């Protein structure tokens, strides 16, 4: 049995990450029991687009067309999760989030499998949804890092872009980025211009875009914007100005809610527009 629920009940399945760039992520939900399925769906936003899969085979098939696979297990269920997900997690393309109470050994096994996040069943719905959001953004950064090895780039520029995608927090300025890869600023700037062949986006915009995306990912566990800015080595006003200029937001949003979801999606979209599209020449990595 499968069900497509949410704001677009009749919408067809689409390529992974296409939805997450225009709005909240789409989720394929598989649970080991009906009670776990109902509990997990009830903790996701009412308007979220969720493909509810009744079998593991249908869940794996749905995972090819959504942004995230969510696996839920009831507290009184002893079904092992590690064998279940081992053959499903194949690199960073589709993140897998687990909602279940786990032992230390099982948690370690899930980590080895590459599960993006494990959320305990007693944690709040906003926390679960936040981990879905964070995992989708992390997968976008990881996929982009992989693809950078497949395109012809000058060495300094490649190194700079990899550092931007991998570091948390990322370099907060072009000068810091160039220092991190041991390259002169003019060299990296020249190589960037040679790759994009247009006046926009600027290299400064690329750095700010990644800074913003990481900031929204850090917002998930409840960090304040001021704490996020401090950890990133910038002022809160720097993040706010970047959000206005690059994400077209009137102000920094609250941590949860539709406004926060739309803003996080805007950060992913800006990353694709300012990094993926000009460098990889693709809509999504």
C-alpha positions as YAML, in Angstrom:
chain: A
units: angstrom
residues:
- id: 1
  name: UNK
  ca: [0.00, 0.00, 0.00]
- id: 2
  name: UNK
  ca: [1.24, 3.49, -0.76]
- id: 3
  name: UNK
  ca: [-0.27, 6.89, -0.24]
- id: 4
  name: UNK
  ca: [0.76, 10.33, -1.39]
- id: 5
  name: UNK
  ca: [-0.30, 12.87, 1.20]
- id: 6
  name: UNK
  ca: [0.29, 16.57, 1.58]
- id: 7
  name: UNK
  ca: [-0.15, 19.79, -0.28]
- id: 8
  name: UNK
  ca: [0.03, 18.07, -3.68]
- id: 9
  name: UNK
  ca: [-1.95, 14.83, -3.20]
- id: 10
  name: UNK
  ca: [-2.04, 13.99, -6.92]
- id: 11
  name: UNK
  ca: [1.47, 15.09, -7.80]
- id: 12
  name: UNK
  ca: [3.67, 12.53, -9.56]
- id: 13
  name: UNK
  ca: [6.97, 11.44, -8.10]
- id: 14
  name: UNK
  ca: [9.82, 13.60, -9.36]
- id: 15
  name: UNK
  ca: [13.59, 13.50, -9.44]
- id: 16
  name: UNK
  ca: [15.28, 13.66, -6.07]
- id: 17
  name: UNK
  ca: [15.93, 17.19, -4.77]
- id: 18
  name: UNK
  ca: [13.62, 18.90, -7.28]
- id: 19
  name: UNK
  ca: [10.98, 19.41, -4.60]
- id: 20
  name: UNK
  ca: [13.48, 20.42, -1.93]
- id: 21
  name: UNK
  ca: [14.66, 23.30, -4.10]
- id: 22
  name: UNK
  ca: [11.18, 24.76, -4.51]
- id: 23
  name: UNK
  ca: [9.77, 24.04, -1.06]
- id: 24
  name: UNK
  ca: [9.84, 21.57, 1.83]
- id: 25
  name: UNK
  ca: [11.39, 18.16, 1.08]
- id: 26
  name: UNK
  ca: [9.31, 15.19, -0.01]
- id: 27
  name: UNK
  ca: [9.61, 12.11, 2.21]
- id: 28
  name: UNK
  ca: [9.14, 8.38, 1.66]
- id: 29
  name: UNK
  ca: [7.95, 6.90, 4.96]
- id: 30
  name: UNK
  ca: [8.38, 3.23, 5.84]
- id: 31
  name: UNK
  ca: [7.52, 1.85, 9.25]
- id: 32
  name: UNK
  ca: [7.89, -1.62, 10.74]
- id: 33
  name: UNK
  ca: [4.30, -1.51, 12.03]
- id: 34
  name: UNK
  ca: [1.05, 0.44, 11.40]
- id: 35
  name: UNK
  ca: [1.34, 2.11, 14.81]
- id: 36
  name: UNK
  ca: [4.87, 3.31, 14.09]
- id: 37
  name: UNK
  ca: [3.76, 4.56, 10.68]
- id: 38
  name: UNK
  ca: [0.85, 6.53, 12.14]
- id: 39
  name: UNK
  ca: [3.01, 7.98, 14.91]
- id: 40
  name: UNK
  ca: [5.76, 9.09, 12.51]
- id: 41
  name: UNK
  ca: [3.32, 10.61, 10.00]
- id: 42
  name: UNK
  ca: [1.62, 12.48, 12.83]
- id: 43
  name: UNK
  ca: [4.92, 14.12, 13.79]
- id: 44
  name: UNK
  ca: [5.56, 15.46, 10.29]
- id: 45
  name: UNK
  ca: [3.96, 18.74, 9.16]
- id: 46
  name: UNK
  ca: [0.39, 18.30, 7.99]
- id: 47
  name: UNK
  ca: [1.17, 19.83, 4.61]
- id: 48
  name: UNK
  ca: [4.31, 17.78, 4.00]
- id: 49
  name: UNK
  ca: [4.29, 15.60, 0.89]
- id: 50
  name: UNK
  ca: [4.76, 12.06, 2.20]
- id: 51
  name: UNK
  ca: [4.80, 8.82, 0.25]
- id: 52
  name: UNK
  ca: [3.68, 6.19, 2.76]
- id: 53
  name: UNK
  ca: [5.15, 2.83, 1.74]
- id: 54
  name: UNK
  ca: [3.59, -0.37, 3.08]
- id: 55
  name: UNK
  ca: [6.49, -2.63, 2.07]
- id: 56
  name: UNK
  ca: [10.25, -2.30, 2.12]
- id: 57
  name: UNK
  ca: [10.38, -2.88, -1.65]
- id: 58
  name: UNK
  ca: [7.98, 0.00, -2.29]
- id: 59
  name: UNK
  ca: [9.94, 2.19, 0.14]
- id: 60
  name: UNK
  ca: [13.16, 1.58, -1.78]
- id: 61
  name: UNK
  ca: [11.41, 2.32, -5.05]
- id: 62
  name: UNK
  ca: [9.91, 5.54, -3.66]
- id: 63
  name: UNK
  ca: [13.31, 6.60, -2.31]
- id: 64
  name: UNK
  ca: [14.49, 7.01, -5.91]
- id: 65
  name: UNK
  ca: [12.00, 9.82, -6.47]
- id: 66
  name: UNK
  ca: [11.87, 11.78, -3.20]
- id: 67
  name: UNK
  ca: [14.29, 13.85, -1.13]
- id: 68
  name: UNK
  ca: [14.54, 11.70, 2.00]
- id: 69
  name: UNK
  ca: [13.67, 8.21, 3.25]
- id: 70
  name: UNK
  ca: [12.27, 8.09, 6.79]
- id: 71
  name: UNK
  ca: [12.24, 4.74, 8.61]
- id: 72
  name: UNK
  ca: [10.21, 4.45, 11.83]
- id: 73
  name: UNK
  ca: [10.05, 1.70, 14.44]
- id: 74
  name: UNK
  ca: [7.69, 1.44, 17.41]
- id: 75
  name: UNK
  ca: [9.19, 1.30, 20.90]
- id: 76
  name: UNK
  ca: [7.82, -2.23, 21.47]
- id: 77
  name: UNK
  ca: [9.17, -3.53, 18.15]
- id: 78
  name: UNK
  ca: [12.39, -5.57, 18.11]
- id: 79
  name: UNK
  ca: [12.90, -5.64, 14.35]
- id: 80
  name: UNK
  ca: [16.57, -5.03, 13.51]
- id: 81
  name: UNK
  ca: [17.14, -1.87, 11.51]
- id: 82
  name: UNK
  ca: [20.76, -2.27, 10.44]
- id: 83
  name: UNK
  ca: [20.13, -5.16, 7.99]
- id: 84
  name: UNK
  ca: [17.10, -3.30, 6.72]
- id: 85
  name: UNK
  ca: [18.95, -0.17, 5.69]
- id: 86
  name: UNK
  ca: [22.38, -1.58, 4.82]
- id: 87
  name: UNK
  ca: [21.53, -2.16, 1.16]
- id: 88
  name: UNK
  ca: [19.53, 1.08, 0.87]
- id: 89
  name: UNK
  ca: [22.10, 3.67, 1.88]
- id: 90
  name: UNK
  ca: [24.28, 4.09, -1.18]
- id: 91
  name: UNK
  ca: [26.36, 7.20, -0.71]
- id: 92
  name: UNK
  ca: [24.96, 10.66, -0.09]
- id: 93
  name: UNK
  ca: [22.33, 10.78, -2.85]
- id: 94
  name: UNK
  ca: [19.21, 9.99, -0.79]
- id: 95
  name: UNK
  ca: [19.55, 10.62, 2.95]
- id: 96
  name: UNK
  ca: [17.97, 8.12, 5.35]
- id: 97
  name: UNK
  ca: [16.57, 9.32, 8.69]
- id: 98
  name: UNK
  ca: [15.63, 6.77, 11.35]
- id: 99
  name: UNK
  ca: [13.00, 7.44, 14.01]
- id: 100
  name: UNK
  ca: [13.44, 4.77, 16.65]
- id: 101
  name: UNK
  ca: [14.78, 4.02, 20.11]
- id: 102
  name: UNK
  ca: [18.16, 2.37, 19.54]
- id: 103
  name: UNK
  ca: [20.82, 0.68, 21.62]
- id: 104
  name: UNK
  ca: [24.39, 1.93, 21.52]
- id: 105
  name: UNK
  ca: [25.49, -0.98, 19.32]
- id: 106
  name: UNK
  ca: [22.58, -0.55, 16.93]
- id: 107
  name: UNK
  ca: [23.22, 3.17, 16.72]
- id: 108
  name: UNK
  ca: [26.85, 2.48, 15.87]
- id: 109
  name: UNK
  ca: [25.75, 0.05, 13.17]
- id: 110
  name: UNK
  ca: [23.38, 2.62, 11.67]
- id: 111
  name: UNK
  ca: [26.17, 5.19, 11.68]
- id: 112
  name: UNK
  ca: [28.42, 2.75, 9.81]
- id: 113
  name: UNK
  ca: [25.66, 2.25, 7.25]
- id: 114
  name: UNK
  ca: [25.64, 5.97, 6.57]
- id: 115
  name: UNK
  ca: [22.27, 6.86, 8.08]
- id: 116
  name: UNK
  ca: [21.95, 10.65, 8.06]
- id: 117
  name: UNK
  ca: [20.26, 11.01, 11.45]
- id: 118
  name: UNK
  ca: [18.64, 8.99, 14.23]
- id: 119
  name: UNK
  ca: [15.82, 10.66, 16.14]
- id: 120
  name: UNK
  ca: [14.38, 9.12, 19.28]
- id: 121
  name: UNK
  ca: [10.60, 8.54, 19.12]
- id: 122
  name: UNK
  ca: [9.98, 10.78, 22.14]
- id: 123
  name: UNK
  ca: [11.66, 13.78, 20.55]
- id: 124
  name: UNK
  ca: [9.42, 16.51, 19.18]
- id: 125
  name: UNK
  ca: [7.91, 16.58, 15.72]
- id: 126
  name: UNK
  ca: [9.76, 19.81, 14.84]
- id: 127
  name: UNK
  ca: [13.03, 18.10, 15.77]
- id: 128
  name: UNK
  ca: [12.24, 15.16, 13.48]
- id: 129
  name: UNK
  ca: [11.26, 17.43, 10.60]
- id: 130
  name: UNK
  ca: [14.31, 19.58, 11.22]
- id: 131
  name: UNK
  ca: [16.57, 16.55, 10.88]
- id: 132
  name: UNK
  ca: [14.88, 15.73, 7.57]
- id: 133
  name: UNK
  ca: [15.60, 19.27, 6.38]
- id: 134
  name: UNK
  ca: [19.18, 19.20, 7.63]
- id: 135
  name: UNK
  ca: [19.84, 15.79, 6.07]
- id: 136
  name: UNK
  ca: [18.53, 16.86, 2.67]
- id: 137
  name: UNK
  ca: [20.81, 19.91, 2.70]
- id: 138
  name: UNK
  ca: [23.79, 17.83, 3.85]
- id: 139
  name: UNK
  ca: [23.17, 15.35, 1.03]
- id: 140
  name: UNK
  ca: [23.09, 18.21, -1.48]
- id: 141
  name: UNK
  ca: [26.49, 19.40, -0.26]
- id: 142
  name: UNK
  ca: [27.90, 15.87, -0.32]
- id: 143
  name: UNK
  ca: [26.62, 15.13, -3.83]
- id: 144
  name: UNK
  ca: [28.09, 18.38, -5.07]
- id: 145
  name: UNK
  ca: [31.46, 17.51, -3.52]
- id: 146
  name: UNK
  ca: [31.43, 14.16, -5.34]
- id: 147
  name: UNK
  ca: [30.55, 15.77, -8.66]
- id: 148
  name: UNK
  ca: [33.40, 18.27, -8.38]
- id: 149
  name: UNK
  ca: [35.76, 15.40, -9.08]
- id: 150
  name: UNK
  ca: [33.98, 14.70, -12.37]
- id: 151
  name: UNK
  ca: [34.38, 18.10, -14.03]
- id: 152
  name: UNK
  ca: [37.49, 19.81, -15.36]
- id: 153
  name: UNK
  ca: [38.45, 22.52, -12.89]
- id: 154
  name: UNK
  ca: [41.68, 24.36, -12.14]
- id: 155
  name: UNK
  ca: [43.31, 22.86, -9.01]
- id: 156
  name: UNK
  ca: [43.02, 25.91, -6.75]
- id: 157
  name: UNK
  ca: [39.36, 26.43, -7.63]
- id: 158
  name: UNK
  ca: [38.53, 22.78, -7.14]
- id: 159
  name: UNK
  ca: [40.21, 22.78, -3.75]
- id: 160
  name: UNK
  ca: [38.38, 25.94, -2.73]
- id: 161
  name: UNK
  ca: [34.96, 24.60, -3.73]
- id: 162
  name: UNK
  ca: [35.57, 21.28, -1.97]
- id: 163
  name: UNK
  ca: [36.53, 23.11, 1.22]
- id: 164
  name: UNK
  ca: [33.40, 25.24, 0.98]
- id: 165
  name: UNK
  ca: [31.16, 22.19, 0.63]
- id: 166
  name: UNK
  ca: [32.88, 20.04, 3.25]
- id: 167
  name: UNK
  ca: [33.91, 22.39, 6.05]
- id: 168
  name: UNK
  ca: [31.52, 23.11, 8.91]
- id: 169
  name: UNK
  ca: [31.64, 25.98, 9.53]
- id: 170
  name: UNK
  ca: [32.75, 26.90, 6.02]
- id: 171
  name: UNK
  ca: [35.22, 29.70, 5.31]
- id: 172
  name: UNK
  ca: [33.36, 32.97, 5.89]
- id: 173
  name: UNK
  ca: [35.22, 35.13, 3.37]
- id: 174
  name: UNK
  ca: [37.10, 34.79, 0.11]
- id: 175
  name: UNK
  ca: [40.34, 35.63, 1.91]
- id: 176
  name: UNK
  ca: [39.73, 32.89, 4.48]
- id: 177
  name: UNK
  ca: [38.82, 30.44, 1.72]
- id: 178
  name: UNK
  ca: [41.99, 31.14, -0.25]
- id: 179
  name: UNK
  ca: [44.12, 30.87, 2.88]
- id: 180
  name: UNK
  ca: [42.54, 27.47, 3.62]
- id: 181
  name: UNK
  ca: [43.70, 26.06, 0.28]
- id: 182
  name: UNK
  ca: [47.00, 27.96, 0.17]
- id: 183
  name: UNK
  ca: [46.16, 29.89, -2.99]
- id: 184
  name: UNK
  ca: [46.35, 33.58, -3.82]
- id: 185
  name: UNK
  ca: [43.00, 35.32, -3.92]
- id: 186
  name: UNK
  ca: [43.63, 36.63, -7.41]
- id: 187
  name: UNK
  ca: [44.36, 33.11, -8.65]
- id: 188
  name: UNK
  ca: [41.11, 31.67, -7.32]
- id: 189
  name: UNK
  ca: [39.15, 34.69, -8.56]
- id: 190
  name: UNK
  ca: [40.65, 34.32, -12.05]
- id: 191
  name: UNK
  ca: [39.89, 30.59, -12.16]
- id: 192
  name: UNK
  ca: [36.32, 31.25, -11.00]
- id: 193
  name: UNK
  ca: [35.78, 33.83, -13.74]
- id: 194
  name: UNK
  ca: [37.20, 31.40, -16.28]
- id: 195
  name: UNK
  ca: [34.71, 28.75, -15.21]
- id: 196
  name: UNK
  ca: [31.50, 30.79, -14.98]
- id: 197
  name: UNK
  ca: [32.35, 33.24, -17.82]
- id: 198
  name: UNK
  ca: [29.82, 35.76, -16.47]
- id: 199
  name: UNK
  ca: [29.87, 38.62, -14.00]
- id: 200
  name: UNK
  ca: [27.52, 36.78, -11.65]
- id: 201
  name: UNK
  ca: [27.55, 35.00, -9.36]
- id: 202
  name: UNK
  ca: [30.58, 36.56, -7.74]
- id: 203
  name: UNK
  ca: [32.96, 34.41, -5.72]
- id: 204
  name: UNK
  ca: [31.88, 36.41, -2.66]
- id: 205
  name: UNK
  ca: [28.29, 35.35, -3.34]
- id: 206
  name: UNK
  ca: [29.35, 31.71, -3.47]
- id: 207
  name: UNK
  ca: [31.01, 31.94, -0.05]
- id: 208
  name: UNK
  ca: [27.98, 33.69, 1.47]
- id: 209
  name: UNK
  ca: [25.58, 31.17, -0.08]
- id: 210
  name: UNK
  ca: [27.34, 28.22, 1.54]
- id: 211
  name: UNK
  ca: [27.55, 30.13, 4.82]
- id: 212
  name: UNK
  ca: [23.77, 30.64, 4.72]
- id: 213
  name: UNK
  ca: [23.01, 27.01, 3.91]
- id: 214
  name: UNK
  ca: [25.19, 25.81, 6.79]
- id: 215
  name: UNK
  ca: [23.54, 28.37, 9.05]
- id: 216
  name: UNK
  ca: [20.08, 26.93, 8.34]
- id: 217
  name: UNK
  ca: [21.43, 23.43, 8.96]
- id: 218
  name: UNK
  ca: [22.82, 24.57, 12.32]
- id: 219
  name: UNK
  ca: [19.46, 26.13, 13.16]
- id: 220
  name: UNK
  ca: [17.79, 22.68, 13.26]
- id: 221
  name: UNK
  ca: [18.92, 21.67, 16.78]
- id: 222
  name: UNK
  ca: [17.80, 25.02, 18.16]
- id: 223
  name: UNK
  ca: [20.91, 27.20, 17.99]
- id: 224
  name: UNK
  ca: [20.15, 30.92, 17.99]
- id: 225
  name: UNK
  ca: [21.14, 33.02, 15.00]
- id: 226
  name: UNK
  ca: [23.65, 34.83, 17.19]
- id: 227
  name: UNK
  ca: [25.26, 31.54, 18.29]
- id: 228
  name: UNK
  ca: [25.36, 30.33, 14.69]
- id: 229
  name: UNK
  ca: [27.01, 33.56, 13.56]
- id: 230
  name: UNK
  ca: [29.59, 33.36, 16.35]
- id: 231
  name: UNK
  ca: [30.47, 29.79, 15.46]
- id: 232
  name: UNK
  ca: [30.79, 30.82, 11.80]
- id: 233
  name: UNK
  ca: [33.12, 33.68, 12.66]
- id: 234
  name: UNK
  ca: [30.77, 36.41, 11.46]
- id: 235
  name: UNK
  ca: [28.26, 38.83, 12.97]
- id: 236
  name: UNK
  ca: [24.57, 38.01, 13.04]
- id: 237
  name: UNK
  ca: [23.98, 41.02, 10.80]
- id: 238
  name: UNK
  ca: [26.22, 39.41, 8.16]
- id: 239
  name: UNK
  ca: [23.91, 36.40, 8.00]
- id: 240
  name: UNK
  ca: [20.84, 38.64, 8.00]
- id: 241
  name: UNK
  ca: [22.18, 40.81, 5.15]
- id: 242
  name: UNK
  ca: [23.12, 37.73, 3.13]
- id: 243
  name: UNK
  ca: [19.63, 36.29, 3.62]
- id: 244
  name: UNK
  ca: [18.06, 39.53, 2.36]
- id: 245
  name: UNK
  ca: [20.40, 39.86, -0.63]
- id: 246
  name: UNK
  ca: [20.72, 36.24, -1.81]
- id: 247
  name: UNK
  ca: [17.61, 34.53, -0.44]
- id: 248
  name: UNK
  ca: [15.29, 37.53, -0.77]
- id: 249
  name: UNK
  ca: [14.06, 37.14, 2.80]
- id: 250
  name: UNK
  ca: [12.67, 40.15, 4.67]
- id: 251
  name: UNK
  ca: [14.29, 38.94, 7.89]
- id: 252
  name: UNK
  ca: [15.80, 35.84, 9.45]
- id: 253
  name: UNK
  ca: [12.96, 33.38, 10.10]
- id: 254
  name: UNK
  ca: [12.00, 31.56, 13.31]
- id: 255
  name: UNK
  ca: [13.40, 28.07, 13.85]
- id: 256
  name: UNK
  ca: [10.27, 26.11, 12.88]
- id: 257
  name: UNK
  ca: [7.14, 26.62, 10.80]
- id: 258
  name: UNK
  ca: [6.27, 27.27, 7.18]
- id: 259
  name: UNK
  ca: [8.39, 30.41, 7.04]
- id: 260
  name: UNK
  ca: [11.44, 28.51, 8.27]
- id: 261
  name: UNK
  ca: [10.80, 25.69, 5.78]
- id: 262
  name: UNK
  ca: [10.54, 28.13, 2.87]
- id: 263
  name: UNK
  ca: [13.70, 29.94, 3.94]
- id: 264
  name: UNK
  ca: [15.69, 26.70, 4.23]
- id: 265
  name: UNK
  ca: [14.49, 25.71, 0.76]
- id: 266
  name: UNK
  ca: [15.54, 29.14, -0.52]
- id: 267
  name: UNK
  ca: [19.05, 28.49, 0.84]
- id: 268
  name: UNK
  ca: [19.23, 25.19, -1.05]
- id: 269
  name: UNK
  ca: [17.95, 26.87, -4.20]
- id: 270
  name: UNK
  ca: [20.56, 29.64, -3.90]
- id: 271
  name: UNK
  ca: [23.28, 27.00, -3.52]
- id: 272
  name: UNK
  ca: [22.18, 25.35, -6.77]
- id: 273
  name: UNK
  ca: [21.94, 28.69, -8.57]
- id: 274
  name: UNK
  ca: [25.29, 30.04, -7.34]
- id: 275
  name: UNK
  ca: [27.41, 26.87, -7.10]
- id: 276
  name: UNK
  ca: [25.92, 23.81, -8.80]
- id: 277
  name: UNK
  ca: [24.62, 25.42, -11.98]
- id: 278
  name: UNK
  ca: [27.64, 27.58, -12.89]
- id: 279
  name: UNK
  ca: [30.24, 24.97, -11.88]
- id: 280
  name: UNK
  ca: [28.63, 21.62, -12.73]
- id: 281
  name: UNK
  ca: [26.34, 23.01, -15.46]
- id: 282
  name: UNK
  ca: [23.42, 21.10, -13.93]
- id: 283
  name: UNK
  ca: [20.10, 21.92, -12.29]
- id: 284
  name: UNK
  ca: [20.77, 19.49, -9.43]
- id: 285
  name: UNK
  ca: [23.88, 17.39, -8.67]
...
